[in-house]
Amino acid sequence: MAKDFPFPPRMMTKATAAYYAGLSLAAFDREVAKGELPLPIALGGRELWSKVALDQALERLAGEGADDWRKGSRLYANG
């Protein structure tokens, strides 16, 4: 299990990223392999996940992302 942090670190190990997403390591690996969650980057000789990239992926999966700025606009209400 990943260490508890007072706030999520900007770059995370796989264990921390999985914990942050609420997934087991195996489930996290499956979601990364499916392309639902982002791939890691190489930094400092390690594979690390970006908190921002994870947040964006999780927001997209939850339907919370701002995918189309026109959605809430009266000008584009029919488009």
The first five atom37 places (N, CA, C, CB, O) and aatype in JSON, in Angstrom:
{
  "aatype": [12, 0, 11, 3, 13, 14, 13, 14, 14, 1, 12, 12, 16, 11, 0, 16, 0, 0, 18, 18, 0, 7, 10, 15, 10, 0, 0, 13, 3, 1, 6, 19, 0, 11, 7, 6, 10, 14, 10, 14, 9, 0, 10, 7, 7, 1, 6, 10, 17, 15, 11, 19, 0, 10, 3, 5, 0, 10, 6, 1, 10, 0, 7, 6, 7, 0, 3, 3, 17, 1, 11, 7, 15, 1, 10, 18, 0, 2, 7],
  "atom_mask": [
    [1, 1, 1, 1, 1],
    [1, 1, 1, 1, 1],
    [1, 1, 1, 1, 1],
    [1, 1, 1, 1, 1],
    [1, 1, 1, 1, 1],
    [1, 1, 1, 1, 1],
    [1, 1, 1, 1, 1],
    [1, 1, 1, 1, 1],
    [1, 1, 1, 1, 1],
    [1, 1, 1, 1, 1],
    [1, 1, 1, 1, 1],
    [1, 1, 1, 1, 1],
    [1, 1, 1, 1, 1],
    [1, 1, 1, 1, 1],
    [1, 1, 1, 1, 1],
    [1, 1, 1, 1, 1],
    [1, 1, 1, 1, 1],
    [1, 1, 1, 1, 1],
    [1, 1, 1, 1, 1],
    [1, 1, 1, 1, 1],
    [1, 1, 1, 1, 1],
    [1, 1, 1, 0, 1],
    [1, 1, 1, 1, 1],
    [1, 1, 1, 1, 1],
    [1, 1, 1, 1, 1],
    [1, 1, 1, 1, 1],
    [1, 1, 1, 1, 1],
    [1, 1, 1, 1, 1],
    [1, 1, 1, 1, 1],
    [1, 1, 1, 1, 1],
    [1, 1, 1, 1, 1],
    [1, 1, 1, 1, 1],
    [1, 1, 1, 1, 1],
    [1, 1, 1, 1, 1],
    [1, 1, 1, 0, 1],
    [1, 1, 1, 1, 1],
    [1, 1, 1, 1, 1],
    [1, 1, 1, 1, 1],
    [1, 1, 1, 1, 1],
    [1, 1, 1, 1, 1],
    [1, 1, 1, 1, 1],
    [1, 1, 1, 1, 1],
    [1, 1, 1, 1, 1],
    [1, 1, 1, 0, 1],
    [1, 1, 1, 0, 1],
    [1, 1, 1, 1, 1],
    [1, 1, 1, 1, 1],
    [1, 1, 1, 1, 1],
    [1, 1, 1, 1, 1],
    [1, 1, 1, 1, 1],
    [1, 1, 1, 1, 1],
    [1, 1, 1, 1, 1],
    [1, 1, 1, 1, 1],
    [1, 1, 1, 1, 1],
    [1, 1, 1, 1, 1],
    [1, 1, 1, 1, 1],
    [1, 1, 1, 1, 1],
    [1, 1, 1, 1, 1],
    [1, 1, 1, 1, 1],
    [1, 1, 1, 1, 1],
    [1, 1, 1, 1, 1],
    [1, 1, 1, 1, 1],
    [1, 1, 1, 0, 1],
    [1, 1, 1, 1, 1],
    [1, 1, 1, 0, 1],
    [1, 1, 1, 1, 1],
    [1, 1, 1, 1, 1],
    [1, 1, 1, 1, 1],
    [1, 1, 1, 1, 1],
    [1, 1, 1, 1, 1],
    [1, 1, 1, 1, 1],
    [1, 1, 1, 0, 1],
    [1, 1, 1, 1, 1],
    [1, 1, 1, 1, 1],
    [1, 1, 1, 1, 1],
    [1, 1, 1, 1, 1],
    [1, 1, 1, 1, 1],
    [1, 1, 1, 1, 1],
    [1, 1, 1, 0, 1]
  ],
  "atom_positions": [
    [[0.84, -1.19, 0.0], [0.0, 0.0, 0.0], [0.88, 1.24, 0.0], [-0.95, 0.0, 1.22], [1.96, 1.25, 0.59]],
    [[0.42, 2.26, -0.64], [1.17, 3.5, -0.75], [1.14, 4.28, 0.56], [0.63, 4.36, -1.88], [0.21, 4.14, 1.36]],
    [[2.14, 5.06, 0.75], [2.23, 5.92, 1.93], [1.13, 6.97, 1.89], [3.62, 6.6, 2.02], [0.81, 7.5, 0.82]],
    [[0.54, 7.27, 3.05], [-0.45, 8.34, 3.12], [0.27, 9.69, 3.13], [-1.35, 8.19, 4.37], [1.21, 9.89, 3.89]],
    [[-0.19, 10.59, 2.28], [0.39, 11.92, 2.2], [-0.64, 12.94, 2.66], [0.88, 12.23, 0.75], [-1.84, 12.7, 2.52]],
    [[-0.19, 14.08, 3.21], [-1.16, 15.12, 3.56], [-1.81, 15.71, 2.31], [-0.48, 16.23, 4.38], [-2.89, 16.3, 2.38]],
    [[-1.14, 15.54, 1.16], [-1.67, 15.95, -0.14], [-1.01, 15.04, -1.17], [-1.39, 17.48, -0.43], [0.09, 14.54, -0.93]],
    [[-1.64, 14.82, -2.31], [-1.03, 13.94, -3.31], [0.22, 14.58, -3.92], [-2.04, 13.6, -4.42], [0.19, 15.76, -4.25]],
    [[1.3, 13.84, -4.06], [2.49, 14.39, -4.7], [2.23, 14.64, -6.18], [3.68, 13.45, -4.52], [1.38, 13.98, -6.77]],
    [[2.94, 15.58, -6.77], [2.75, 15.94, -8.19], [3.07, 14.76, -9.11], [3.64, 17.14, -8.56], [2.37, 14.53, -10.09]],
    [[4.12, 14.02, -8.79], [4.49, 12.83, -9.54], [4.42, 11.64, -8.59], [5.92, 12.97, -10.18], [4.87, 11.73, -7.45]],
    [[3.85, 10.53, -9.06], [3.57, 9.41, -8.18], [4.15, 8.1, -8.71], [2.08, 9.25, -7.98], [4.19, 7.87, -9.92]],
    [[4.6, 7.27, -7.78], [4.97, 5.9, -8.14], [3.69, 5.15, -8.51], [5.74, 5.18, -6.96], [2.59, 5.66, -8.27]],
    [[3.81, 3.97, -9.08], [2.63, 3.2, -9.43], [1.78, 2.91, -8.2], [3.03, 1.89, -10.11], [0.56, 3.02, -8.24]],
    [[2.41, 2.53, -7.11], [1.65, 2.21, -5.9], [0.86, 3.41, -5.41], [2.6, 1.71, -4.79], [-0.29, 3.28, -5.02]],
    [[1.49, 4.58, -5.43], [0.8, 5.8, -4.98], [-0.3, 6.19, -5.96], [1.8, 6.95, -4.81], [-1.38, 6.59, -5.54]],
    [[-0.03, 6.08, -7.26], [-1.03, 6.42, -8.27], [-2.24, 5.5, -8.17], [-0.41, 6.35, -9.68], [-3.38, 5.95, -8.28]],
    [[-2.0, 4.21, -7.98], [-3.11, 3.27, -7.83], [-3.93, 3.6, -6.58], [-2.58, 1.82, -7.75], [-5.16, 3.6, -6.63]],
    [[-3.25, 3.88, -5.49], [-3.93, 4.26, -4.24], [-4.75, 5.53, -4.45], [-2.91, 4.46, -3.11], [-5.89, 5.62, -4.0]],
    [[-4.16, 6.5, -5.12], [-4.82, 7.78, -5.41], [-6.09, 7.56, -6.23], [-3.86, 8.73, -6.16], [-7.1, 8.23, -6.0]],
    [[-6.04, 6.62, -7.17], [-7.2, 6.33, -8.02], [-8.19, 5.39, -7.35], [-6.74, 5.73, -9.33], [-9.28, 5.16, -7.87]],
    [[-7.82, 4.85, -6.2], [-8.72, 3.93, -5.49], [-8.72, 2.54, -6.07], [0.0, 0.0, 0.0], [-9.71, 1.82, -5.97]],
    [[-7.61, 2.14, -6.7], [-7.52, 0.85, -7.36], [-6.41, 0.0, -6.77], [-7.3, 1.03, -8.85], [-5.45, 0.51, -6.2]],
    [[-6.56, -1.31, -6.91], [-5.46, -2.2, -6.59], [-4.39, -2.03, -7.66], [-5.94, -3.7, -6.48], [-4.65, -1.44, -8.71]],
    [[-3.19, -2.55, -7.41], [-2.14, -2.47, -8.42], [-2.54, -3.21, -9.7], [-0.83, -3.05, -7.87], [-2.28, -2.72, -10.8]],
    [[-3.17, -4.37, -9.56], [-3.59, -5.14, -10.73], [-4.65, -4.38, -11.53], [-4.12, -6.52, -10.3], [-4.58, -4.34, -12.76]],
    [[-5.62, -3.8, -10.85], [-6.66, -3.04, -11.54], [-6.07, -1.8, -12.2], [-7.78, -2.64, -10.55], [-6.46, -1.45, -13.31]],
    [[-5.15, -1.15, -11.52], [-4.48, 0.03, -12.09], [-3.75, -0.37, -13.38], [-3.49, 0.66, -11.07], [-3.85, 0.32, -14.39]],
    [[-3.0, -1.48, -13.33], [-2.29, -1.95, -14.51], [-3.26, -2.23, -15.67], [-1.5, -3.22, -14.19], [-2.96, -1.9, -16.82]],
    [[-4.39, -2.82, -15.37], [-5.38, -3.12, -16.41], [-5.91, -1.84, -17.05], [-6.54, -3.94, -15.83], [-6.06, -1.77, -18.27]],
    [[-6.2, -0.84, -16.23], [-6.75, 0.42, -16.76], [-5.71, 1.17, -17.59], [-7.24, 1.31, -15.61], [-6.05, 1.81, -18.59]],
    [[-4.45, 1.1, -17.19], [-3.38, 1.71, -17.98], [-3.24, 0.97, -19.3], [-2.03, 1.7, -17.2], [-3.12, 1.6, -20.35]],
    [[-3.26, -0.36, -19.26], [-3.14, -1.17, -20.48], [-4.3, -0.91, -21.44], [-3.08, -2.65, -20.13], [-4.1, -0.93, -22.66]],
    [[-5.5, -0.68, -20.91], [-6.67, -0.39, -21.76], [-6.64, 1.02, -22.31], [-7.95, -0.6, -20.97], [-7.41, 1.34, -23.22]],
    [[-5.78, 1.87, -21.78], [-5.72, 3.25, -22.23], [-6.66, 4.17, -21.48], [0.0, 0.0, 0.0], [-6.79, 5.34, -21.84]],
    [[-7.32, 3.66, -20.46], [-8.23, 4.5, -19.67], [-7.45, 5.45, -18.75], [-9.17, 3.62, -18.83], [-7.88, 6.57, -18.5]],
    [[-6.31, 4.99, -18.27], [-5.43, 5.81, -17.43], [-4.13, 6.04, -18.18], [-5.17, 5.14, -16.04], [-3.74, 5.23, -19.03]],
    [[-3.44, 7.14, -17.87], [-2.24, 7.49, -18.64], [-1.05, 6.57, -18.38], [-1.84, 8.91, -18.33], [-0.97, 5.89, -17.35]],
    [[-0.15, 6.58, -19.34], [1.12, 5.88, -19.18], [2.05, 6.69, -18.27], [1.79, 5.63, -20.57], [1.87, 7.9, -18.13]],
    [[3.01, 6.04, -17.66], [3.97, 6.77, -16.84], [4.98, 7.5, -17.71], [4.7, 5.82, -15.87], [5.08, 7.27, -18.92]],
    [[5.72, 8.39, -17.08], [6.86, 9.02, -17.74], [8.11, 8.57, -17.02], [6.73, 10.59, -17.75], [8.06, 8.2, -15.84]],
    [[9.23, 8.6, -17.71], [10.52, 8.26, -17.08], [11.09, 9.55, -16.5], [11.52, 7.6, -18.11], [11.3, 10.52, -17.22]],
    [[11.36, 9.54, -15.22], [11.91, 10.71, -14.54], [12.8, 10.22, -13.41], [10.78, 11.64, -14.0], [12.36, 9.46, -12.54]],
    [[14.04, 10.65, -13.42], [14.96, 10.24, -12.37], [15.23, 8.75, -12.37], [0.0, 0.0, 0.0], [15.52, 8.16, -11.33]],
    [[15.14, 8.13, -13.54], [15.39, 6.7, -13.63], [14.24, 5.84, -13.13], [0.0, 0.0, 0.0], [14.41, 4.64, -12.92]],
    [[13.07, 6.45, -12.94], [11.89, 5.71, -12.45], [10.7, 6.0, -13.33], [11.58, 6.09, -10.98], [10.67, 7.0, -14.05]],
    [[9.72, 5.13, -13.27], [8.45, 5.39, -13.94], [7.52, 6.08, -12.94], [7.81, 4.06, -14.49], [7.27, 5.56, -11.85]],
    [[7.02, 7.25, -13.33], [6.15, 8.02, -12.45], [4.92, 8.49, -13.22], [6.91, 9.23, -11.86], [4.97, 8.71, -14.43]],
    [[3.82, 8.62, -12.48], [2.56, 9.09, -13.06], [2.3, 10.52, -12.63], [1.39, 8.18, -12.66], [2.52, 10.89, -11.47]],
    [[1.84, 11.32, -13.55], [1.5, 12.71, -13.3], [0.14, 12.8, -12.62], [1.5, 13.52, -14.62], [-0.83, 12.2, -13.09]],
    [[0.06, 13.54, -11.54], [-1.22, 13.76, -10.85], [-2.2, 14.45, -11.79], [-1.02, 14.59, -9.57], [-3.38, 14.11, -11.82]],
    [[-1.71, 15.44, -12.55], [-2.58, 16.17, -13.47], [-3.16, 15.24, -14.54], [-1.81, 17.33, -14.13], [-4.36, 15.29, -14.82]],
    [[-2.31, 14.39, -15.13], [-2.78, 13.46, -16.16], [-3.77, 12.46, -15.56], [-1.59, 12.7, -16.8], [-4.77, 12.12, -16.2]],
    [[-3.51, 11.98, -14.34], [-4.46, 11.07, -13.68], [-5.78, 11.78, -13.41], [-3.86, 10.54, -12.35], [-6.85, 11.22, -13.66]],
    [[-5.72, 13.0, -12.91], [-6.94, 13.76, -12.64], [-7.76, 13.95, -13.91], [-6.6, 15.13, -12.02], [-8.98, 13.78, -13.9]],
    [[-7.1, 14.29, -15.01], [-7.8, 14.49, -16.27], [-8.47, 13.19, -16.74], [-6.84, 15.01, -17.35], [-9.62, 13.21, -17.18]],
    [[-7.76, 12.09, -16.64], [-8.32, 10.8, -17.05], [-9.5, 10.41, -16.16], [-7.25, 9.71, -17.02], [-10.53, 9.94, -16.66]],
    [[-9.35, 10.6, -14.86], [-10.43, 10.24, -13.94], [-11.65, 11.15, -14.14], [-9.95, 10.32, -12.49], [-12.78, 10.68, -14.05]],
    [[-11.41, 12.43, -14.4], [-12.53, 13.34, -14.68], [-13.26, 12.92, -15.95], [-12.02, 14.8, -14.81], [-14.49, 12.94, -15.99]],
    [[-12.51, 12.54, -16.98], [-13.11, 12.09, -18.24], [-13.96, 10.84, -18.0], [-12.02, 11.81, -19.31], [-15.09, 10.74, -18.48]],
    [[-13.42, 9.88, -17.26], [-14.14, 8.65, -16.98], [-15.41, 8.89, -16.17], [-13.24, 7.68, -16.24], [-16.41, 8.2, -16.34]],
    [[-15.36, 9.89, -15.28], [-16.51, 10.2, -14.43], [-17.49, 11.15, -15.12], [-16.05, 10.81, -13.12], [-18.54, 11.47, -14.56]],
    [[-17.15, 11.59, -16.34], [-18.02, 12.52, -17.05], [-17.98, 13.92, -16.48], [0.0, 0.0, 0.0], [-18.92, 14.69, -16.65]],
    [[-16.9, 14.25, -15.79], [-16.79, 15.55, -15.14], [-15.94, 16.55, -15.92], [-16.2, 15.37, -13.77], [-15.89, 17.72, -15.56]],
    [[-15.29, 16.1, -16.97], [-14.39, 16.97, -17.7], [-15.12, 18.02, -18.52], [0.0, 0.0, 0.0], [-16.28, 17.85, -18.88]],
    [[-14.43, 19.09, -18.79], [-14.96, 20.15, -19.64], [-14.6, 19.8, -21.07], [-14.41, 21.57, -19.23], [-13.73, 20.43, -21.67]],
    [[-15.28, 18.79, -21.63], [-14.92, 18.28, -22.94], [-15.3, 19.22, -24.08], [-15.56, 16.96, -23.16], [-14.65, 19.2, -25.12]],
    [[-16.33, 20.01, -23.91], [-16.75, 20.91, -24.97], [-17.2, 22.22, -24.35], [-17.88, 20.28, -25.82], [-18.23, 22.27, -23.67]],
    [[-16.45, 23.26, -24.57], [-16.75, 24.55, -23.96], [-18.08, 25.11, -24.44], [-15.64, 25.54, -24.26], [-18.65, 25.98, -23.79]],
    [[-18.61, 24.62, -25.58], [-19.87, 25.13, -26.13], [-21.09, 24.54, -25.43], [-19.96, 24.82, -27.6], [-22.19, 25.07, -25.55]],
    [[-20.9, 23.45, -24.69], [-22.03, 22.73, -24.09], [-22.93, 23.65, -23.25], [-21.52, 21.59, -23.22], [-24.15, 23.54, -23.33]],
    [[-22.35, 24.52, -22.46], [-23.13, 25.39, -21.59], [-23.47, 26.74, -22.18], [0.0, 0.0, 0.0], [-24.05, 27.58, -21.5]],
    [[-23.12, 26.96, -23.43], [-23.33, 28.26, -24.06], [-24.69, 28.31, -24.74], [-22.22, 28.56, -25.06], [-25.04, 27.4, -25.49]],
    [[-25.46, 29.38, -24.5], [-26.75, 29.54, -25.17], [-26.56, 29.72, -26.68], [-27.51, 30.75, -24.59], [-27.41, 29.31, -27.47]],
    [[-25.45, 30.32, -27.07], [-25.17, 30.54, -28.49], [-25.08, 29.22, -29.24], [-23.86, 31.32, -28.65], [-25.51, 29.13, -30.39]],
    [[-24.53, 28.19, -28.59], [-24.33, 26.88, -29.22], [-25.26, 25.82, -28.64], [-22.87, 26.44, -29.07], [-24.95, 24.63, -28.72]],
    [[-26.37, 26.22, -28.05], [-27.25, 25.28, -27.35], [-27.76, 24.15, -28.25], [-28.44, 26.02, -26.76], [-28.0, 23.05, -27.76]],
    [[-27.92, 24.39, -29.52], [-28.42, 23.36, -30.42], [-27.31, 22.61, -31.13], [-29.34, 23.96, -31.44], [-27.59, 21.71, -31.92]],
    [[-26.06, 22.95, -30.89], [-24.96, 22.34, -31.62], [-24.1, 21.51, -30.85], [0.0, 0.0, 0.0], [-23.14, 20.94, -31.37]]
  ]
}
